[in-house]
Amino acid sequence: MAITDRLKVLIVASTRGVTDRFERLLGFIETVELLNSVGTAQDALEIIHEAHPDIVLVDVNLPDMGGIQFTEMVRRDNPETQVIVTALDKLGELVLNAMRSGASDFVTHDVSLDELRAAIQRAGELATVEKRKRLPGGETAKITGTVEELPEKKGRVMVVYSPKGGVGVTTIAINLAIALQDPETTVALVDGDMQYGDVSLLLNEITSLSVLDLATRIYEVDARMVEDVMVLHRSSGIHLLAAPPRPELAEKVEGEHFAMILDHLRHLFDYVVVNTSVYISDACLAALEHADLVILVCTQDIAAIRNTRSFLGIWENLGKSKDRLMLVLNRYVKKRNITPEKISERLTLPVAITIEEDELVFRSLTLGIPFMLSDKGSTPAQEIQELANKVRIELG
């Protein structure tokens, strides 16, 4: 695991009880050598500079510096040294700040031996990756060091997109993900609307962790980190990767990094469903280019048809095949003069399925319960299930 035989660990905590507990737990982990225990950030920084520990276990509250600020300094100046932050409680905002500062993990003061051993193991693997980067030819390990640890599963990525806002992209993405999920199939739902994504809200799942926490540490991502950041929606069994918590953070998710995240998810899930925004940002474009299938959502609205036609022109200019597109006509009303046949003719793309307009859909959005869970027998649910069946056939 590590280039050296044992992992050198430094404990930084000002409270004797915290130090004693971690010293005792580390004594049971055979791969660890306890380097020292100190009570201040300044003492710790001096030891790190001289002894280069593999892992620093730091309490979030120190007398001379906050643990988050300390972590940022260590990770900036000593990239080979991994930091595990510890605190009394695992508060969402605190965990988020710790991960953004570069921490490899977060544990509470009452962490179990097994949990601490797992955190130490992950940190040790990350330390090994950093050390390999500095060996001759080590740049290859920068990208492949964690990917090779993932399972050999090769899942399929589908992107739900529309060039017209308000046509139901998010609703379709959520319910399609649920329709694809079954006891033998794993599904990830990714909120790729980086600025205003609200998938977590519509699923009644509140989380402070998001795609940003993977993107900012993309070369350290492993299966456990993905698991820690994603949220299991227990009612459906799907796993959610939320959008950044604030609009101004969207630009921190680069297109290249988002594509790498989707590739990681391919190795972990059978299907990856990506919700997108109207605006074709770098992240959105990366998703479209890496998708095995793009579910293109349109309505009978003239503006939606016009925008969809414009998008198809962009798609062709990118050299992409229409074979990777599946056109879905959402909020379909039979009485309207603009029929699916006319839309297909206008877009030179067949309508794969229609999803009828139904008050049930709006009610499910208000309640935060997808209609694929609340009313599987409804017409929209049956049509989404038919869409899921078509997707399975299309992707093989």
Helices and strands as residue ranges (DSSP letters): E 7-12, H 16-26, E 32-38, H 41-51, E 55-59, H 67-77, E 82-87, H 92-100, E 105-108, H 113-133, H 139-147, E 156-161, H 169-180, E 187-191, H 199-202, H 211-215, G 218-220, H 223-229, E 231-232, E 239-241, G 247-252, H 255-268, E 271-275, H 282-290, E 293-298, H 302-317, G 322-324, E 325-332, H 340-347, E 351-356, H 359-367, H 371-374, H 379-395
